[in-house]
Amino acid sequence: MEYKVDSDTTLLSFLLLQTSKKRSELKNLLKFERIYVDGHIQTHYAYPLKKGQIVSIGKKKDVLPFPIVYEDKDIIVIDKPCGLLSEETAKESQKTAYMIVKKYLTSHHENIFLVHRLDQYTSGLLMFVKNKKLYDILTHHWDQYVKTRGYVAVVEGRMKKTHGTIDNYLAESKTQNVYITNKQNGKRAITHYRVIRSNQKYSLLEIYLDTGRKNQIRVHLSSLHHPIVGDTKYQSTTNPLKRLGLHAHEFMFIHPFTQKEMRFVSPTPQSFERLFDTKKQKIC
C-alpha cells in the first residue's frame, strides 16, 4: 500500500491519518523495518516528510527463507516449510527454525524461546516468544491460554465417517515410536477430525487437538486405518505429495499480558488441494 504526502509533516502523524492502524501497530511496523519512504526503510517515528514523497507499508524482503506470518515485541510466528527441524537434535543444531529465527532476531537484540514444536516433515504455523516471562507463563499454563491448534491432513482412502473424535492414551517406545496404550501406561490424547474433501484414493481432513502429544495426529489417523500419506513410520504405503501430508493451518491463543485473542492462519498447501481437483485430474 502506497500513500502520497500532500503537505509537510512527520512520518507517524502521516500514517495515523492515512491508515486505520493504531499507534502501537505503526510503531511495530517502524521497529521491524516495514515502513518505506521513497523506497527506503525508515524506522524513526518523527522522520520529517516533504510534500510529494511516497510512503509505503511492505514486508521485509529476503530476510528469512520462509514467511513471517506475524511479528511484534512479544512474539514471532513463522510458516515453517516441510523438512525443516523446529529445534536442534543430536545430529543437527544449525539448520533449524529456531536457529534461523534466532539469527534474524539477533539484529534486533531480541531473545527467543520455542513454546511448541512441529515434526520435521509437518509444515505450518510455528510460534516463538521473545521474553522469558511470557515463555514461562505459556509453558506452565498452556491449556489455559492456547485455545486452537488446527491442522489439515491428507490421508489414505475414503473415510466412512465424515467426522469424529479419537480419545485414548499414548506412550513412546525406546525406539521413539509412539503407540496406543492404556491409562496406566500412557498420557491422554484427544483428536477431533472432519472430512473436507475426498475421492476414491484420499481424504482431506481438518483436525483440531485438545492435547498435544508427540506424533498424536499421525498415530491416531493410522489407528483408523487411514494413515497420513507419506508417513511410512505409521503404516502409509503411498506418497503422492512427495512429503508428509500434514500442515498446521490454524493457531489461536489468548495473550497473557493483554488478554487479546491472537489468531493466525496458514493456507492449505496447493499440493494438498490438487489431489482433489477433479478438473485437473480429468485433464491429466
VOBA-1610 file (N, C-alpha, C; in pm, whole numbers, padded with zeros to 5 digits, always signed):
BEGIN
Met+00085-00119+00000Met+00000+00000+00000Met+00088+00125+00000Glu+00057+00218-00090Glu+00135+00340-00101Glu+00048+00463-00072Tyr+00112+00566-00013Tyr+00042+00689+00021Tyr+00130+00808-00022Lys+00068+00905-00090Lys+00142+01024-00133Lys+00125+01136-00031Val+00236+01198+00007Val+00235+01304+00107Val+00185+01434+00042Asp+00080+01494+00099Asp+00021+01617+00044Asp+00079+01744+00104Ser+00134+01733+00226Ser+00192+01851+00291Ser+00299+01806+00390Asp+00389+01895+00424Asp+00498+01861+00516Asp+00443+01815+00651Thr+00499+01706+00702Thr+00453+01651+00830Thr+00560+01554+00880Thr+00525+01474+00980Thr+00617+01370+01029Thr+00558+01233+00997Leu+00642+01132+00997Leu+00605+01000+00947Leu+00489+00937+01026Leu+00499+00930+01157Leu+00394+00866+01235Leu+00262+00942+01224Ser+00269+01075+01231Ser+00146+01155+01219Ser+00077+01131+01085Phe+00157+01121+00981Phe+00103+01096+00847Phe+00034+00960+00840Leu+00100+00856+00895Leu+00044+00721+00890Leu-00083+00708+00973Leu-00089+00779+01084Leu-00210+00775+01166Leu-00330+00832+01091Leu-00307+00932+01009Leu-00415+00993+00930Leu-00454+00909+00809Gln-00355+00844+00750Gln-00378+00773+00624Gln-00427+00629+00641Thr-00397+00568+00755Thr-00432+00428+00775Thr-00528+00413+00893Ser-00582+00294+00908Ser-00671+00264+01021Ser-00596+00195+01134Lys-00464+00190+01123Lys-00383+00121+01222Lys-00364+00205+01348Lys-00351+00136+01461Lys-00328+00202+01588Lys-00183+00249+01598Arg-00158+00342+01689Arg-00023+00394+01709Arg+00076+00282+01742Ser+00034+00188+01828Ser+00123+00077+01867Ser+00157-00011+01747Glu+00059-00035+01660Glu+00084-00118+01541Glu+00183-00049+01447Leu+00166+00081+01430Leu+00256+00154+01341Leu+00398+00159+01396Lys+00410+00173+01528Lys+00545+00174+01587Lys+00613+00039+01569Asn+00536-00069+01574Asn+00593-00200+01550Asn+00637-00214+01405Leu+00557-00161+01313Leu+00596-00164+01171Leu+00724-00086+01148Leu+00738+00026+01218Leu+00862+00104+01208Leu+00979+00026+01267Lys+00958-00031+01383Lys+01065-00105+01452Lys+01117-00221+01368Phe+01025-00292+01303Phe+01064-00410+01228Phe+01082-00382+01079Glu+01108-00253+01048Glu+01153-00212+00914Glu+01054-00247+00804Arg+00927-00216+00828Arg+00824-00241+00728Arg+00777-00112+00660Ile+00827+00004+00706Ile+00784+00132+00651Ile+00891+00187+00558Tyr+00849+00230+00438Tyr+00941+00283+00338Tyr+00900+00425+00300Val+01000+00511+00284Val+00978+00646+00231Val+01061+00657+00104Asp+00991+00677-00007Asp+01056+00681-00139Asp+01143+00557-00162Gly+01094+00442-00116Gly+01163+00315-00140Gly+01271+00280-00041His+01296+00367+00059His+01399+00341+00158His+01336+00318+00296Ile+01389+00220+00369Ile+01336+00188+00502Ile+01357+00305+00596Gln+01251+00337+00673Gln+01261+00439+00778Gln+01205+00380+00907Thr+01276+00401+01017Thr+01234+00344+01146Thr+01202+00449+01251His+01231+00577+01223His+01209+00682+01322His+01070+00743+01306Tyr+00992+00741+01413Tyr+00853+00786+01404Tyr+00841+00934+01368Ala+00943+01015+01404Ala+00937+01160+01378Ala+01011+01199+01251Tyr+01038+01103+01165Tyr+01109+01133+01040Tyr+01031+01239+00962Pro+01097+01348+00921Pro+01025+01457+00851Pro+00991+01420+00707Leu+00864+01442+00671Leu+00817+01415+00536Leu+00794+01546+00461Lys+00824+01542+00332Lys+00802+01658+00246Lys+00691+01627+00145Lys+00622+01730+00104Lys+00515+01715+00005Lys+00568+01647-00121Gly+00493+01546-00167Gly+00530+01474-00288Gly+00600+01342-00262Gln+00649+01318-00141Gln+00713+01190-00111Gln+00609+01078-00107Ile+00658+00955-00126Ile+00571+00836-00124Ile+00606+00751-00004Val+00506+00723+00078Val+00523+00636+00195Val+00453+00503+00166Ser+00520+00393+00193Ser+00458+00262+00168Ser+00481+00169+00286Ile+00389+00074+00298Ile+00399-00030+00401Ile+00418-00161+00329Gly+00524-00231+00362Gly+00552-00356+00294Gly+00607-00460+00388Lys+00645-00572+00331Lys+00706-00680+00406Lys+00856-00677+00387Lys+00925-00716+00492Lys+01070-00723+00482Lys+01108-00835+00385Lys+01190-00804+00287Lys+01221-00899+00181Lys+01355-00970+00205Asp+01356-01096+00167Asp+01480-01174+00168Asp+01547-01177+00304Val+01464-01177+00411Val+01519-01182+00546Val+01529-01326+00593Leu+01424-01404+00572Leu+01420-01543+00614Leu+01383-01631+00494Pro+01421-01757+00499Pro+01389-01847+00387Pro+01246-01899+00393Phe+01163-01840+00479Phe+01022-01878+00491Phe+00945-01755+00537Pro+00812-01753+00520Pro+00733-01634+00555Pro+00725-01608+00705Ile+00730-01478+00740Ile+00694-01436+00875Ile+00545-01403+00870Val+00465-01478+00943Val+00320-01458+00942Val+00283-01337+01027Tyr+00355-01320+01139Tyr+00326-01209+01231Tyr+00447-01186+01320Glu+00468-01059+01357Glu+00576-01026+01449Glu+00542-00900+01527Asp+00564-00902+01657Asp+00554-00781+01739Asp+00661-00790+01847Lys+00651-00708+01950Lys+00756-00704+02052Lys+00761-00829+02139Asp+00654-00910+02138Asp+00648-01028+02223Asp+00664-01159+02149Ile+00615-01168+02027Ile+00612-01296+01957Ile+00652-01282+01811Ile+00687-01395+01752Ile+00706-01404+01607Ile+00651-01539+01564Val+00567-01536+01460Val+00503-01656+01407Val+00552-01676+01264Ile+00601-01794+01235Ile+00650-01825+01100Ile+00566-01935+01036Asp+00582-01949+00905Asp+00521-02059+00832Asp+00633-02156+00797Lys+00653-02257+00883Lys+00766-02348+00868Lys+00746-02441+00748Pro+00848-02452+00663Pro+00836-02544+00550Pro+00855-02690+00592Cys+00800-02778+00513Cys+00821-02921+00534Cys+00970-02953+00521Gly+01022-03037+00612Gly+01161-03080+00606Gly+01253-03006+00701Leu+01209-02891+00753Leu+01293-02813+00844Leu+01263-02852+00988Leu+01368-02883+01064Leu+01352-02912+01206Leu+01304-02790+01281Ser+01222-02810+01385Ser+01181-02699+01471Ser+01297-02654+01558Glu+01371-02749+01613Glu+01482-02720+01703Glu+01592-02822+01682Glu+01702-02802+01751Glu+01820-02887+01729Glu+01797-03030+01776Thr+01869-03120+01713Thr+01870-03261+01753Thr+02015-03301+01775Ala+02035-03426+01810Ala+02172-03476+01831Ala+02253-03469+01702Lys+02185-03475+01587Lys+02254-03475+01459Lys+02260-03340+01391Glu+02171-03246+01429Glu+02164-03116+01362Glu+02133-03005+01461Ser+02219-02902+01461Ser+02198-02790+01553Ser+02179-02656+01484Gln+02220-02645+01357Gln+02217-02516+01289Gln+02099-02499+01192Lys+02071-02601+01114Lys+01965-02590+01014Lys+01829-02623+01077Thr+01787-02532+01166Thr+01660-02547+01237Thr+01585-02415+01232Ala+01454-02423+01248Ala+01374-02299+01252Ala+01418-02212+01368Tyr+01450-02273+01480Tyr+01493-02198+01597Tyr+01618-02116+01569Met+01720-02178+01511Met+01845-02107+01486Met+01830-02000+01379Ile+01749-02027+01277Ile+01729-01928+01171Ile+01659-01804+01226Val+01555-01825+01306Val+01483-01712+01366Val+01570-01642+01468Lys+01648-01717+01543Lys+01736-01656+01643Lys+01837-01562+01577Lys+01897-01605+01467Lys+01993-01520+01395Lys+01926-01396+01340Tyr+01804-01411+01293Tyr+01729-01296+01242Tyr+01703-01195+01354Leu+01666-01245+01473Leu+01632-01155+01583Leu+01755-01094+01649Thr+01871-01155+01630Thr+01994-01101+01691Thr+02017-00957+01650Ser+01978-00922+01527Ser+01997-00784+01481Ser+01907-00686+01558His+01800-00739+01620His+01712-00654+01700His+01742-00668+01849His+01845-00750+01883His+01882-00776+02023His+01766-00839+02100Glu+01698-00931+02036Glu+01584-00998+02098Glu+01625-01137+02147Asn+01557-01183+02255Asn+01570-01321+02297Asn+01470-01404+02218Ile+01482-01536+02229Ile+01388-01622+02159Ile+01367-01751+02237Phe+01241-01792+02245Phe+01205-01915+02315Phe+01100-01988+02232Leu+01118-02118+02218Leu+01025-02200+02142Leu+00922-02259+02238Val+00794-02229+02215Val+00691-02272+02309Val+00616-02397+02263His+00626-02432+02135His+00568-02557+02087His+00649-02602+01966Arg+00623-02721+01917Arg+00705-02780+01811Arg+00618-02842+01703Leu+00676-02851+01585Leu+00616-02928+01476Leu+00716-03034+01435Asp+00667-03152+01396Asp+00755-03254+01343Asp+00831-03199+01223Gln+00946-03254+01197Gln+01031-03204+01088Gln+00957-03198+00955Tyr+00875-03298+00925Tyr+00810-03304+00794Tyr+00665-03254+00798Thr+00627-03189+00909Thr+00500-03118+00917Thr+00526-02971+00889Ser+00453-02912+00798Ser+00469-02770+00767Ser+00366-02689+00845Gly+00384-02554+00844Gly+00282-02468+00900Gly+00326-02378+01013Leu+00228-02331+01089Leu+00247-02225+01188Leu+00329-02270+01308Leu+00433-02192+01336Leu+00521-02219+01449Leu+00549-02087+01518Met+00523-02081+01649Met+00536-01954+01721Met+00654-01957+01819Phe+00729-01846+01822Phe+00835-01823+01918Phe+00798-01700+02001Val+00847-01695+02125Val+00826-01575+02206Val+00961-01511+02236Lys+00956-01382+02269Lys+01080-01304+02279Lys+01118-01264+02422Asn+01039-01304+02520Asn+01080-01273+02657Asn+01049-01389+02751Lys+01132-01402+02852Lys+01127-01518+02941Lys+00997-01523+03022Lys+00945-01408+03060Lys+00822-01406+03140Lys+00706-01466+03062Leu+00691-01424+02937Leu+00584-01478+02854Leu+00605-01626+02827Tyr+00729-01665+02805Tyr+00762-01806+02783Tyr+00720-01890+02904Asp+00753-01845+03023Asp+00719-01920+03145Asp+00569-01932+03163Ile+00497-01825+03138Ile+00351-01829+03154Ile+00288-01927+03056Leu+00328-01919+02929Leu+00269-02006+02829Leu+00304-02153+02851Thr+00427-02181+02887Thr+00467-02321+02905Thr+00406-02383+03031His+00384-02303+03134His+00327-02357+03258His+00175-02356+03258His+00114-02275+03170His-00033-02264+03167His-00083-02275+03023Trp-00024-02366+02948Trp-00052-02381+02805Trp-00200-02398+02776Asp-00266-02489+02846Asp-00406-02518+02819Asp-00498-02401+02855Gln-00453-02317+02946Gln-00533-02202+02986Gln-00537-02095+02877Tyr-00424-02077+02808Tyr-00414-01968+02711Tyr-00426-02011+02565Val-00382-02132+02533Val-00388-02179+02395Val-00524-02243+02370Lys-00600-02186+02277Lys-00738-02228+02255Lys-00759-02310+02129Thr-00678-02289+02026Thr-00699-02358+01899Thr-00567-02403+01839Arg-00558-02533+01806Arg-00447-02586+01729Arg-00506-02669+01616Gly-00504-02612+01496Gly-00570-02677+01384Gly-00472-02723+01277Tyr-00504-02834+01213Tyr-00421-02891+01108Tyr-00508-02935+00991Val-00447-02946+00875Val-00510-03016+00763Val-00420-03134+00729Ala-00482-03245+00691Ala-00406-03366+00660Ala-00467-03438+00542Val-00382-03497+00461Val-00427-03586+00354Val-00400-03729+00400Val-00505-03810+00403Val-00491-03948+00448Val-00527-04044+00336Glu-00483-04166+00351Glu-00512-04269+00252Glu-00657-04316+00265Gly-00723-04332+00150Gly-00857-04391+00148Gly-00970-04291+00170Arg-01089-04334+00138Arg-01211-04255+00162Arg-01265-04295+00300Met-01276-04200+00389Met-01321-04230+00525Met-01472-04252+00528Lys-01515-04352+00604Lys-01658-04383+00614Lys-01731-04279+00698Lys-01668-04236+00808Lys-01730-04134+00894Lys-01682-03996+00851Thr-01773-03902+00841Thr-01737-03766+00797Thr-01676-03683+00908His-01692-03727+01033His-01632-03656+01145His-01624-03751+01264Gly-01542-03714+01360Gly-01529-03799+01478Gly-01425-03748+01574Thr-01413-03816+01688Thr-01315-03783+01792Thr-01242-03910+01833Ile-01112-03901+01841Ile-01030-04012+01888Ile-00978-03975+02027Asp-01007-04058+02125Asp-00973-04029+02264Asp-00915-04155+02327Asn-00782-04154+02345Asn-00718-04270+02407Asn-00587-04227+02474Tyr-00497-04320+02494Tyr-00372-04289+02566Tyr-00253-04331+02481Leu-00149-04245+02482Leu-00030-04270+02400Leu+00095-04281+02487Ala+00187-04363+02441Ala+00318-04377+02505Ala+00424-04387+02395Glu+00550-04369+02434Glu+00659-04374+02337Glu+00756-04486+02374Ser+00793-04564+02274Ser+00886-04674+02296Ser+01029-04623+02302Lys+01120-04711+02339Lys+01261-04674+02345Lys+01316-04641+02206Thr+01249-04691+02104Thr+01292-04662+01967Thr+01219-04541+01909Gln+01151-04465+01995Gln+01084-04340+01959Gln+00961-04358+01871Asn+00901-04474+01878Asn+00772-04497+01813Asn+00661-04471+01914Val+00563-04393+01876Val+00450-04364+01964Val+00341-04467+01936Tyr+00276-04517+02041Tyr+00174-04620+02025Tyr+00061-04600+02124Ile-00052-04660+02095Ile-00170-04651+02182Ile-00156-04753+02293Thr-00188-04709+02415Thr-00175-04797+02531Thr-00291-04771+02627Asn-00276-04812+02752Asn-00383-04792+02850Asn-00357-04670+02939Lys-00452-04638+03021Lys-00445-04519+03106Lys-00325-04523+03201Gln-00292-04642+03250Gln-00184-04656+03347Gln-00046-04628+03285Asn-00033-04658+03157Asn+00099-04651+03094Asn+00117-04534+02997Gly+00011-04460+02971Gly+00022-04353+02873Gly-00038-04222+02917Lys-00032-04124+02827Lys-00091-03992+02850Lys-00211-03975+02757Arg-00315-03913+02809Arg-00438-03899+02731Arg-00415-03811+02608Ala-00475-03851+02497Ala-00462-03777+02371Ala-00599-03770+02304Ile-00641-03647+02269Ile-00774-03627+02210Ile-00760-03551+02078Thr-00812-03611+01971Thr-00806-03553+01838Thr-00946-03549+01778His-00987-03432+01726His-01115-03418+01656His-01086-03402+01506Tyr-01167-03464+01423Tyr-01144-03453+01279Tyr-01277-03443+01204Arg-01270-03383+01085Arg-01384-03386+00993Arg-01330-03391+00850Val-01404-03454+00763Val-01363-03467+00623Val-01404-03341+00548Ile-01308-03282+00478Ile-01335-03164+00395Ile-01366-03207+00253Arg-01282-03293+00197Arg-01298-03342+00061Arg-01247-03486+00056Ser-01294-03560-00043Ser-01244-03697-00057Ser-01266-03746-00200Asn-01189-03845-00236Asn-01209-03917-00362Asn-01185-04065-00334Gln-01167-04143-00437Gln-01153-04288-00417Gln-01022-04325-00346Lys-00922-04239-00359Lys-00791-04272-00305Lys-00756-04202-00174Tyr-00803-04078-00157Tyr-00756-03997-00044Tyr-00870-03916+00017Ser-00847-03871+00140Ser-00939-03780+00208Ser-00860-03664+00265Leu-00917-03543+00254Leu-00858-03423+00311Leu-00934-03391+00439Leu-00861-03386+00551Leu-00923-03367+00681Leu-00883-03234+00744Glu-00975-03179+00823Glu-00942-03069+00913Glu-00941-03127+01053Ile-00837-03095+01130Ile-00813-03161+01258Ile-00789-03056+01366Tyr-00848-03079+01483Tyr-00824-02992+01597Tyr-00786-03077+01718Leu-00691-03027+01795Leu-00638-03101+01908Leu-00684-03045+02042Asp-00716-03136+02133Asp-00736-03097+02273Asp-00608-03118+02353Thr-00521-03203+02300Thr-00392-03232+02365Thr-00284-03226+02258Gly-00159-03219+02299Gly-00051-03206+02203Gly+00059-03307+02224Arg+00025-03434+02218Arg+00125-03539+02238Arg+00211-03557+02112Lys+00329-03608+02132Lys+00420-03633+02019Lys+00355-03728+01919Asn+00359-03691+01790Asn+00306-03775+01680Asn+00158-03810+01698Gln+00086-03732+01776Gln-00053-03765+01810Gln-00142-03784+01688Ile-00142-03686+01598Ile-00229-03695+01481Ile-00191-03814+01395Arg-00064-03834+01376Arg-00016-03941+01290Arg-00058-04078+01343Val-00041-04098+01474Val-00078-04226+01535Val-00230-04246+01533His-00303-04141+01566His-00449-04152+01573His-00510-04185+01437Leu-00466-04119+01332Leu-00523-04146+01200Leu-00482-04284+01149Ser-00361-04324+01180Ser-00317-04459+01143Ser-00402-04564+01214Ser-00443-04534+01338Ser-00525-04631+01414Ser-00663-04651+01352Leu-00706-04552+01270Leu-00834-04565+01199Leu-00817-04635+01064His-00694-04678+01035His-00658-04741+00908His-00664-04641+00793His-00639-04515+00826His-00628-04407+00727His-00502-04326+00759Pro-00384-04385+00742Pro-00261-04312+00776Pro-00241-04190+00686Ile-00168-04094+00736Ile-00134-03976+00658Ile-00043-04017+00544Val-00068-03965+00424Val+00015-04002+00309Val+00160-03961+00335Gly+00251-04047+00291Gly+00393-04019+00310Gly+00446-04054+00448Asp+00361-04108+00535Asp+00402-04136+00673Asp+00435-04285+00689Thr+00550-04324+00635Thr+00588-04465+00640Thr+00610-04515+00782Lys+00642-04422+00873Lys+00662-04461+01014Lys+00534-04517+01074Tyr+00420-04468+01026Tyr+00292-04513+01080Tyr+00201-04571+00971Gln+00259-04664+00893Gln+00187-04755+00803Gln+00138-04697+00671Ser+00179-04578+00632Ser+00141-04529+00500Ser+00214-04607+00391Thr+00143-04636+00282Thr+00205-04707+00169Thr+00208-04622+00042Thr+00157-04499+00049Thr+00156-04410-00068Thr+00218-04276-00031Asn+00270-04208-00134Asn+00332-04077-00112Asn+00310-03985-00233Pro+00184-03953-00263Pro+00155-03873-00383Pro+00207-03730-00376Leu+00229-03679-00255Leu+00275-03541-00237Leu+00426-03529-00232Lys+00495-03643-00223Lys+00641-03646-00205Lys+00680-03574-00076Arg+00594-03583+00025Arg+00618-03525+00156Arg+00510-03580+00251Leu+00525-03555+00380Leu+00422-03590+00477Leu+00301-03499+00456Gly+00182-03556+00447Gly+00063-03478+00419Gly-00001-03417+00541Leu+00076-03337+00616Leu+00026-03275+00739Leu+00074-03131+00747His-00020-03039+00773His+00011-02895+00774His-00064-02828+00889Ala+00010-02752+00974Ala-00051-02677+01084Ala-00108-02547+01029His-00242-02539+01017His-00303-02428+00944His-00369-02322+01033Glu-00385-02351+01163Glu-00451-02252+01249Glu-00396-02260+01392Phe-00372-02143+01450Phe-00323-02136+01588Phe-00384-02013+01653Met-00445-02030+01771Met-00505-01916+01840Met-00478-01926+01989Phe-00435-01815+02048Phe-00416-01813+02192Phe-00458-01678+02248Ile-00481-01674+02378Ile-00511-01551+02448Ile-00380-01497+02505His-00342-01376+02466His-00215-01320+02512His-00224-01293+02662Pro-00137-01355+02742Pro-00145-01339+02888Pro-00129-01195+02936Phe-00055-01111+02861Phe-00032-00973+02904Phe-00148-00882+02869Thr-00204-00899+02749Thr-00308-00807+02701Thr-00448-00866+02707Gln-00457-00998+02726Gln-00584-01073+02723Gln-00650-01065+02585Lys-00572-01029+02484Lys-00624-01018+02349Lys-00618-01154+02280Glu-00723-01186+02203Glu-00724-01309+02125Glu-00636-01289+02001Met-00539-01378+01983Met-00449-01370+01870Met-00461-01498+01787Arg-00508-01483+01663Arg-00535-01598+01577Arg-00454-01585+01448Phe-00391-01696+01410Phe-00308-01699+01290Phe-00353-01815+01201Val-00349-01791+01071Val-00394-01892+00975Val-00291-01904+00862Ser-00263-02027+00822Ser-00177-02054+00708Ser-00259-02131+00605Pro-00256-02092+00479Pro-00339-02160+00378Pro-00297-02305+00357Thr-00394-02385+00321Thr-00366-02525+00287Thr-00271-02531+00168Pro-00164-02609+00174Pro-00072-02619+00060Pro-00146-02656-00069Gln-00107-02592-00176Gln-00173-02617-00305Gln-00159-02763-00349Ser-00048-02825-00311Ser-00029-02965-00349Ser-00135-03054-00284Phe-00181-03019-00163Phe-00290-03094-00098Phe-00418-03079-00181Glu-00448-02954-00217Glu-00572-02925-00289Glu-00574-02993-00425Arg-00459-02999-00492Arg-00455-03054-00628Arg-00494-03200-00634Leu-00474-03273-00524Leu-00514-03414-00523Leu-00665-03431-00538Phe-00739-03324-00509Phe-00886-03333-00512Phe-00947-03244-00619Asp-00865-03194-00708Asp-00912-03109-00817Asp-00955-03198-00933Thr-01085-03222-00944Thr-01136-03316-01043Thr-01111-03269-01185Lys-01112-03137-01210Lys-01089-03086-01344Lys-00948-03118-01391Lys-00850-03094-01299Lys-00711-03122-01336Lys-00687-03271-01352Gln-00757-03350-01269Gln-00741-03495-01280Gln-00791-03547-01414Lys-00899-03485-01463Lys-00954-03529-01593Lys-00860-03491-01708Ile-00800-03371-01696Ile-00706-03326-01798Ile-00586-03418-01804Cys-00536-03455-01683Cys-00421-03544-01678Cys-00457-03683-01731
//
